[in-house]
Amino acid sequence: MGGLPRFLGIGALLTLGASPALSQSVALPPITAPQGSEPVLPGEPAPAPAPAASAPAGMPGAPVAQDQPVTFTAEEVEYDQNRALVVARGRVEAWQGNRVLRADEFTYDRNTGVATARGNVQLIEADGQVIFADSVELRNEFKDGVLEGLRGLLAQNGRVAAAGARRTGGTFFDLSRVVYSSCQPCQEDPLAPPVWQVRARTATLDQTARQVRYRDATVEFGGVPLLWTPYLQHPSASAPRQSGFLSPTFGITDYLGGFVETPYYWAIDESQDLLLRPMIATSNLPNLGLEYRRRFNFGEVAAEGSFGYLNGRENTPEGAGGHIFSRGNFAIDENWRAGFNYNWASSEDYLRVYRYGSRRLLDQNAFTEGFWGSNAYARIDGRAYQGLRSTDNNSLIPYVLPNIYADWQAQRDSLGGTFTIDTWNFAVFRDQGTSTQRASTRLAYNLPMYDHAGGLWTVRAQSDLSAYAYNDLAAAPNYSTTADNGTIGTANIRAALDWRMPFVRPAGEYGHQVIEPRIQVVAGPLTGNQSSVPNEDSIDFEFTDANLFQLNRFVGRDRQEGGTRIDYALRGAWYFPNGGMLEGLAGASYRIQNDGGPFYANSGVENRASDYVGRARLRPVSWLEFLGRGRFAQEDGSVRFLDLSTTASLGTGTSVTAGYLYTPAMPFLDPAQTRNEVAVGFTQQIGHWRFGAFARYDIELNRPVVVTASAGYEDECFLLEARFLKSFAEDTSTNSLYPASTMLLFRIGLKTIGDVGFRAI
C-alpha cells in the first residue's frame, strides 16, 4: 500500500462559504448522512478512523501536509498484480494528515492513475466541513475529478447540494444544478423549503482567486423565487479578506432625493485595508466616504473621512464640505504608549445630512502615557477643539498645550493608611478670552479604623497647592471684576473625620435590615469667592448624594471649598431573601462659617445650610427596579433636582423603561434653561422577532424631543430589520429642526452571502 499516491488534496474541492465583504445567507434541503455513517457537522472535529493494523500517518487535527503518505484501512483489500489494480472494500477509511475519506469501496488503477470511491462517500475536512457523494473518480495525479450526487455541510452552517461536480487542473471546481443555503432545516418538516436558498444552473469555485461564481442564479424565500440574477460572485470561506464590491444601499431622502451607495472593499495587504463608499444622489452632487485601517506590530491607526457638497436646502450652508475622524495607538515599551485623535468636519449640518454622526463638538489630541502597575501613572497631552454650529465662536474655544498629569500611591503604612501624591499642570490659550497657565499638586492621606462597637472611623486629609499666570481674566469664560492680567498662588488644606455605624437587624424569613447613620466633620481655612483665580476645570458643579461627603465638592481644583462644615446622612436598607432590596438615603451639610464661597446661586450649597439630597431604590424582585435621586430646598422642600427611572425585565422577553428628569437652569450651560422631561421605552422579544420603541417629551417646551421605533427578525441565516427615528432638536441659530432629522432604514441580510439596505431620511 505504500505505492498508493498522495491524493487527499480533494479535500479542498469545495469551500463555499462566507465573505467578509458580503453578509447575506442561503439554505437548502436537509442533507442526510448515508446509511451506516456518522454525520459530522461543521465545526466539529473529524471522527477518528477505524482501528488499523498499523498506526496512521496523520490524524485529524494535525496540519495538512500534501506530501504525507496516504494510509487507509478496510475490512478487505485485494491486489491484482496482473492488472495493477488495488481494491479495498468494507468500511474503507483513508486519511492524509487531518483529512479523511470514507467509502464502501475504493479502487486504484496504478496503470492509469485513476482512483474511484463508491458508495456512501464522505470527505471530511480538517475544519469540520463534510462532503457527501454517491461516487468520486480522480485522475491526472488527482488534479482532475468527477463527483456525482454531491451534498455538503460547510463552514458557518453552509449547506450545498449539486447533481454533479467536476474538478479541473486542481484549482477549478464546477458544479451543476446547485442549491446553497445556510439555514437549518425545519424541525417539524425537514423537507420544507428553508427561509432562503440560492439555486443556480452552474457554480464555479476558483481556488486560486478564492472566488465563488454563480450563473443563472435565483434567490428563493420559502421556496418562492423572488430575485434572479445572471451572475453572482463572492469570496470563498478560504478568503477571509478579499477586495470587491459590497452590498449596495438604496434610499430616498428629502434632502438628497433618491440615492445609491455602492461600497468597495480593498484588501491592500495583510495589515491594511481601505473601504470606499461612493454615494450618488438625484438632488445633490456625489459624496465619497473612505475608511482606512492599518495594524503594526506595535500599534494601529484608523481613519474615516468624506467630502461632498451641500446645496443649501433646508437652511443648510451651501458649498463643499467634508470630515475626517482618525485615531492611533502605539506601544513604545512595556510602560509607555502614545496615540492621537484628530477629528474635523466642515459643519454639524454636513454630518447630519450624510449620517456621519450628529456631533456638536470635535476634539483633537496627541498623548503619551505611562503605567507602572496600579500605583503610578503619568500622561502628557495636547488638546484642541472645534465647535460645529454656526453660532459657535471658535476663537473662544480653548486649546491646551501641554496638559501634564502624574500620580503615585504608596503602599499601606503600619497604621493601615494610604498616602497619595499627584500633580496636574496645563496651559490653556484662547484667541479671544482668558488664557491660563497652571501648576498644581495635591497630597492626600486616608486612614480607616474600626472601633469595638463596629463603627468605621476614617481620617482623611488633603492639601492643594496651585500657581497661576493669566491674561484677560475679565473676558470669557471667567468675566472677573477683580483682576485681568497677572499671577496668583493658592493653597488649601482640608481634613476630615468620618464616622459611620451600620446597625443590622435580622428579619427572619424576610431577610435583614440595615440602618446606617453617617457624620463627617470637615475643617479648613476660609477660601472666599476666588473671583481673581482663573477657573478652567470647575465651572460645572452639581450637588447630589454622590459628592455629599467629598472634601472638595468641585470636580476640579480651580475652585476650592473652604471653612468648617458638618455632613450628615442616614441610610436605611432592607435586603430580601430573593435578592431584592429597599434602600433609601437622605442627607445634607451645614457650614459653620458663611464666607460667600465660590458656589453659584441655586447650587444647593450657597448657604450655610445646604439643600437636602436623597436617593431611593426599590427592587422587590430581580426583574423590577425603581431608582430616584433628588435635591430639595432646605427652606420649604421644593424640588431643585429630580431624576427618576424604572426598569422592568419580564421573563416573557418584555422590557419596559420609564424616566423623569428635572434640572434647573444652570449658569454654565448655554442656553441656560430648565429641563423638564419624561421618557418611556420598551422592547419585546417573541421567538426570532424583536420590537422596540422609545420616546422623550419636553414638558417645559411642550413638544417631543425624540421618537424611535424598530422591528426585526433574526435567525441563524436570515436578518430582516426596520428602524425609524425622528428628532425634534432645533438649531438655535435658525429655530428650526436640523436637516435630515427623520430616518427610516430597512435592511435584509442573507448570512454568508450579503445584505441589502434601504434608507430614507
N, C-alpha and C positions, 0 to 999 in steps of 0.2 A: 504493500500500500504506500510505501514511501515514494513510489514513482508517480502518484497522483499529483496533478497540478495544483497550484495555489489559486483557488477560484472564488473565494467568498467575497471578492470585491463586488459581487452582485448586490451585496447589502446596501450599496448606495444607489440602487436602481431607482428608487422613488423617495423623494424627500419633499413632497408638497407640504407647505405649512405657512407659518406666519411671516408677515412682512413688517419691518419697523416703520415703514413709511405708510402702509395702508393697514387699516384696522377693521375690516369687515370680516364676516364669517359665513360658512356654508355647511349643510349637513346632508347625509344621505341615508338610504335604507339601512337597517341594522345589519351588522356583519356578525355572522355566527361562525365560531371556530369549527373546523372539520371534526367529524365524529371521532372520538377517541383521543383528541388532543386537548391540551390545556391552554385556553386563550391567554394571551399576555396583553395587558392594557398599556397604553402609552405611559411612560414614566416609571413603570415597574421594572425591577431588574429581570433580565432574561433568565429563564429557568436553567438549572444545570443539566447537562446531557446525562443520558442513562449511563450507568457504570460500564466501563470497558475493561478489556484485559490489560491495557496499558494506560498510563496517565495521559490525558490530553495535552496537546502542545500549548494551548491557551484557553483561558476560561473567561466567561462574560464578566465584564467589569474592568478587564485589563485593556490598555491602549491597543487600538487596532494596528497591526503590522502586516502589510500586504505581502512581505517576504517570508512570513512564518509558514511552516508546512501545515497542510490540512490533515486533520485527524477525524476519523469517523468511527462510529460503532453501528452495528446492525445485528439482527438475530441470525442472518445467513449471508455469507459472502461467497460469491462464485467468480473464479478467474479462468477464462478461456484463453489459453496461451496461443492457440492457432489463430484466433480472431482478435487477439489482444484486447479482449473485452472484459471489463470488471463490472460485476452486477452485485449490488447489495440490496437485500430485501428485509422487510420487517423492522419497524421502528428505527429507521435509519436516522442517525444524527451525525451531522458533520459540522465541525467548528474550526475556525481560524481566528486566533486572538480572542476577541469578545463578540464575534458574530457566530450565529448558529443557524444551520439549515436542517430542517426536518422533512421527511417524506416517507411514503410507504415503500418506494423503490427508487434506487439511484443507479444509473448506468453511465459508464465512462468508456468511450472507444478511444484507445491510445493511438490508433492509426489515423483517425480523422480529427481527433481532439475535440469531439462533440461529447458533452455531458448532458444527461437528461434526468430530471427528477419528476416523478409522477405520484399522484395520489396524496391528497391532504398535505400539499406542500406548504411549509411555513418558513419564512425567512425572518429571523429575529435580530433586530439591530442592537448595537451597544447602548443606545439611548432609550431602549424600550419600545421603539416602533416595530410593528409586525406587519409583514406582507404575507397574504394567503394567495394561493393559486392552485388551479387544477393540475397544471403541468408547467415545467420550465425546461427550455432547451438552450444551451450555451455553446458557442463555437468561437473560432478565431481567437484563441487564447482567452476565451471567455469575455472578450470585449463586445461581442455581439450576442444577442439572445432574444428569445421569444417567450412570452408568458401568456397563458390562456386562463380566463376566468379569474382576473386579479381582483383582490379586495385588500384593503389596508387600514390598520389602526396607526395613525400618525401622531406627531408631536402636537401639543396643545389641543388634544381631543379631536384632531382631524380624522375624517373617515372618507375613504375613497373606494370607488368600485369602477371597473372598466371591463369591457368584453374581451379585450386583448391588449398586449403591450409589447413593444419592440425596443431593444437597446441597440444603438449603433455607435461604433467607434469608441465605446467605453465612456462617452460623455453625453450623448443624447438619448433621451428616453421618451418614446412616443406612445401615447395611449389613445385608444379609440372608444367612442361612446362612453364618455367619462361622467361620473357623478361624484361631487365632492361637497362635504359639509363638515361643520364642527359641532353640530347639535346632537345631544343624546337622544336615542330612540325613546318614543313614548312608552312608559312602563305598562300602561293599560293595553295599548295596541302597538306592539313593536313594528308592525307592518305599515302603520300610518305614516304619511309624509312628515318629515321634520319641519321645524319652524321655517327654515330656508335651506336651499341647496342649489348648487350650480350644476347645470347639465351642459355638456359641450360635445360637439361632434368629434373633435380631437383635442388633445392637450400635449404639450411638449415640455419636458424638463431639460434645460440646458445646464448641465452640471459644471461647465466651465464658467459661464456667465452667472450661474446661480439664479436663473430666472425660470418662472413657470408661465407658459403662454397658452391661452385657450383660444380656440377658433369656433365661431358659430355657437356662442355661449348664451344660455338663458338662466336667469335667476328666478327661482320659484319660491313662493311663500305659501306654506301649507299645501304644496302640490300644485298651486296655481301660478303659471308663468306670468311675471309682471314686468320683467326687464330683459331685453335682448340686446346683445352687442356682437358685432362681427369679430371683435378682438379684445382680449383682456389679458393683462400681464401684471405679475407681481413677483417680488423676490421669493426664493425658496427659504425653507427653515434653516438651511445651512448658511444663509447670508444674513447675519444679524444686523448689519449696516450696509445699505447699498443705495446709490444715487437713483433718483427717479421722481416722477410726479406723484404727489399725494392726492387724496380725495379732494375734490373741489367743494367750495361752499357757495351757495346761491342765496340771494336775498333781495329785498326791496326796502328802501327807507325814504322818508320824506325828504331828507337832505341829499342823499346820493342817487335816488331813483333805483332802478334795477342794477344789480352788481353781481359779479362773479369773482371769486378768489381762487386761484389755482396754484397752490404751494408746490415748490420744487425743493427736494432734499438732495444736498450734495455731500456725500461722504468723502471729504478731501483726503484723509488718510486715517490711520487707526487712532489718532489722538485729537482730531479736529473735524468739525463739520459746519455746514452753512445751510440755513433754511431761507429760501426766498419766497415772499408772499406777495406777488403782484395782484392788484385789485383793479378791475376795470368797471366803471360805473357809467350809466347813461346820462346823469345830470352833473357830472363833475369830471375833472381830469383824473387820469390813473394815479393810484397810490402804490408805492412799493415798500414793503416791510422786509426786514432782514433780521435773522438771529444767528449769531456765531458763538461757537463753544470750542474751547481747547483745553486739554489737560496736559500738564507737565509732570515729571517725576516729583517735583517739589511744590506743585500748586495747580491752579486752574484760573481761567478767565472766561467770562461770558458777557455777551453784549447783544442788545437788540436795538433796532432803530428803524426809522422810516422817513420818507419825505413825500410830500404831496402838495395839494393846493386847495384852499378854501375859497369858494366863490362868493362869500358874503351873504348867503341866505340865512334866515333865522337869526339875525342880529350877530352873526359871526364876522370877525375881521376878514377882509379879502386879501389874498396873497398867498405866497408859498409858505409852507410850514413843514415841520419835521420834529423828530425827537430821537434821543438816544438814552438808553438805560444800560449801564455797564457796571461790572464788579470784578474784582480779582482778589485771590488769597494765595499767599506763598509762605512756605515754611523755610525759615532761614537756618535754624538749627533746632536742637531739642527744646530750647527755651523760648526762642523768639520766632514770631511770624509777622508778616507785613501784608498790606492789602490796600485796596482803593475802592471807592464807589463814585462813579461820575454819572450824573443824571441831568438832562437838559431837554426842554421842549419849547416850541415856539409859543404855545398858549394852552390854557386849560380847555378851550373850545376844540382845538385840534385833537387832543387826546380823547375827548368825549365823542366827537363825531366818528372817529375811526376805531373806537373801542380799545384804546391803549391804556385805559385806566383813567379815573377821574381824580387826579391828584391836585391839591391846592398849592403845595409847596414841594420843591425838589431840593435835595441836598447833594453836595459833592464833598468827599473827604479822602484823605490818604493817611494811613496809620501804620504804626508798628507797635507791637505789644509783646510783653514777656510774661511767662508764668513760671513760678518756682513752687511746685506743689500747691497746697491750698493756703499757704501762709504769706505769699508775696506775689505782687502783681504790679506791672508798670505799663503805661501806654503814652505814646506821643502821637498826636494827630493834628491835622489842619482841616478846617471846615469852611464851606461856603454854601449859600442858599439862594434859591431863585423863587420868587413869587410869580404865579402864573396868571393871576387875574388882572384885568385891565386897571382895576382900582389899586393894585399893589404898587407901592413906591419902592423899587428895589434898592434905591440909594439909602433907604432907612433900614434895610435888612442887613445884619452884620455878617462879616466873615471873620473867622477865628484862626489865628496863626501866631504861635503854636498853642496847643492845648496839651498840658502835661499833667499826668496823674500817676501816683505811685502809692502803694500801701504795704504795710508789713505787720504781721501779727505774731507776737511772741508766744512761746509755749506757756502753759499754765504754771503759775508760780506756786510756792509752797503753801500758800493760803487757798489756792484754787481760783485765783483771779487771772484775768487776761488783759494784757496791755497791747494796744494798737497805736500805730502812728501812720499818718498819710500826709501827702502834700498834693495840692491842686492849684495849678498856675495856668493862666491863659492871657492872651492879648486879643481884644475884640476891637475891630475897626469898622467904621461906617463912613460912607461918603458924605452923608448928612446925619447928624445926631451924635450921641455920645460915643467916644472911643475910650476904652478902658484897658489897663494892664494890671493884672493882679497876681500876687504871690501869697499863698496861704498854706498853713499847716494845721493839723489837728492831732491832738493826743487824747486818748481815751483809755479808761480803765473800768473793768466790770468785775465785781466780786459777788457771787451768790453764796448765801449761807442759810442753813436751816436751824430753827430752834427746837427745843424738846417738845413743844406742843404741836409741831408740824407746820409752823409758819415759815414762809420763804421770805428772807430779807436779802435785798440786793443793793449794794453800794455801787453807785456809778458816778464817774467824774469825766468831764470833757473840757478841753481847753482849745480855743481857736485863736489864731494869730494871723492877721492879714495886712498886707501893704498894697496901696493903690496909687496909680497915676492915671489921670483922666483929663479929657478935653470935652468941652461943650456939654457939661453936665446939666445945663439949663435946657438943653434940647431933648428930643425924644430919645429913648423912652422914659427918661428919668424926670424931666421937667422940674429940676431942683430950683428952689427960690433962694437957696443959701450959698451955693457955690457954682462955679462954671469951669475953670481950669485950675489944676493943682495936683497935690498929692495928699494922702492921708493914710494913717495907720490905725487899725482897730485890734482890740483884744477882748476876749470874753472867756470867763470861766463859769462852768455850770457843774454843780454837784447835787446828787440826789440820794435819798434813802427811800427805797421802795419796799413796801410790806404787803403781802397777801396771805390770806389764810383760807384754804379750802375746807369747808365743813361738809362731810359726806354722811348721808343718811340712807341706809338700805330701805327699800320699799317692797321687799319680798318678791312676789311673782311679778310685780310691776317695775322691777329694775332698781335703780338707785338715784338719789337726788344729791345735787351739789349746790351749796351756797358759798360764794367766794367774795368777801369784801377786799378791796384793794385801796391803799392810800400811799401817795408818794409826795414827799416834800422836796422841792427843787429850789436851790438858792444860787444866787449870783449877783454881780453888780448890775445896777440900772444901765440901760443902753440908750434910752431916748428914742426919738423917731428916726434918727440916722439919715436925714434928708441930704446930708452932704457926702454920703457914701454912695458910690455907683451901685446900681442893682441890675445884675445880668442874670442871676440864677435863682432868684427868689421872688419873682413877680407873681407867679401862680401860687396861690395859697388857698387851702380848703380845710376847715376844721371838722374832723369826724372822730369816731371812736378809734380809728386806725392810728392817729397821731396824738391822742389824748395824753399819753404818758411819755412822749418824746422829750428829750432835754431841750432841744431847739426845734420847734414845730414847723419852721420853714424848711422847704425841701432843699435849699442850698445854703450858702454861707454869707452871701452879701447882706442878708438881714439877720440880726442876732436878737433872740428874745432874752430879756434881762429881768432882774428883780427876783423876788421870792414868791413862790406860789405853792398851792396845795392842789394836787389832783386826786380825785376820789371817784370810785365806781363800785357798783355792786353787780356781780354776775351770778345768775342762777341757771341751773340746768337740771333736766330730768331725762335720764338715759333709759330707754325702754329695752326690754329683753330682745325684741325683734330687730334691734339695730337702729330704731328711730330715736328721736330726741326732741326736746323742747328746751330752747335756750333763750335767755334774754340778758341784756347788759344795758345799764344806764349810768351815766357819769357826767362830770363837769369839773371845772377847776376854778380856784379863787386866787386872785392876785393880791398879795399883801400891800404892795405899793402900786399906784396907778400913775405911771410916768409918761402917759401919752405915747406909748410904744409905736412900733412901725406897722401895726395892723390897720388895715383899711376899715372904713365903716361897714357894718353888717357882715364882718368876717366871722363873728361869733366869739372873739376873744379881745375885742377892742376895749371892753370894760373890765372892772375888777372881777366881777362875777361873770363867768363865761356862759354861753348858751349850754343847754343840756344836749348831750349826744347819746344815741342809743342804737342798739342792734337787737333784732329778734329773729329767731329761726324756729320753724316748726317742721319736723319730718316725722309724721306719725307712722308712716310705712316707708319702705325703701324706694317706692316709685312716686312719692309725692313730697314736695318740699316748698315751704313758703319762707322767703327771706326779705327782711326790711331793714333799712338803715335810715336814720334821720337826725336832724338837728332842730332844736326847738328853743324859742326865745325864753330867756331867764325871767322876763317880766310877766308875760301872760301865756306862755306856752304855745304861741303861734308858730306855724311851720316855717322854718327857714330853708330846710333841705329835706327831701324825701325821695328815697329810691326803693321801690317795692317790686318784687318779682316772685313768680311761682312757676314751678315746673312739675308736670305730671307725665310719667312714662308708664303707660299701661302695658300689661302683658300681651294685649291683642295687637301690638305694633303701632299703637297710637301714642303720640307725644304732643302735649299742649304746653305752651309757654305764654305768659302774660306779664306785663310790667307797667309801672307808672313811675315817672321821673319829674321832680320839681326842683329847679335850682333858681335862685335869684339872679338878677343881673350882676355880672362880675365886671369890675372896672378894668381888669386886664384883658378882657375879650373885646374884639371889635367885629360887629357891633355888640355893645353890652346890652343884652336883653334877657328877659326871663324865659326859661324853658319849662313848659308845662305839657308833657306828652304822655300818651298811653300807647301801648304796643301789645299785639296779640299774634300768635302764630301757632301752627300745628303741622305735624307730619303724620302720615298714615302709611303703614306697610301692610299690603294684602298679597301674600304669596310673592310673586315676582314683581308686583306692581307697587309703586310708591307715589304718594301725593303729598304736596306741601303748600302752605300759603303763609304769608306774613304781611302785617300792615302796621304802620306807625302813624299816629294822628297828633297834630299840634293843637292843643286846646286853646293856647294863647292866641294863635293866629287863625284858629277855626278853619283849618284845612289839613288834608293828609300830607305826610312827609314822604312816605314811600309805600308802594304796594308791590308785592311779588307773589307769584304762583308758579308751581311746577308740577309736572306729572311725568312718570317714566316707567318703563318696563325693562328689566334686565335679567337674563339667564346666562347659562354657560356659553351661549353662542350668539345672542342677539341683544341689541340695545335700541330702545326707542325712547326719546326724551323730548319734552317740550317745556320751555321756560318763558315767563313773562315778567317784565319789570317796568314799573312806572315811577319815576322820581319827580317829586314836586318841588325840588330845591330850586331856588331862584337866584339868578345872577344879580348881586346887589347893584351893579353898575347899570343894568337895564331894567331891573324889576320885572323880569320875565323868566320863564323856565329856561334852563340850559338847553342848547340844541341836542338832539338825539337823546331826549330824556325818556323815551319809551323803547323797549327792546322786546322782540318776540323771536325766539330761537327754536328751531326744530332740528333734531339730529337722529339719523338712522345709522346703526352700526352693525356690520356683519363681521364678527370677530374672526381674526386671522386673514381677512381679505381687505377690509377698509370701511370707511364711514363717509356719509354724505350729510351736510348740514344746510339748513336754510335759516337765514336771519333777517328779521325785519326790525328796524329801529326808527 
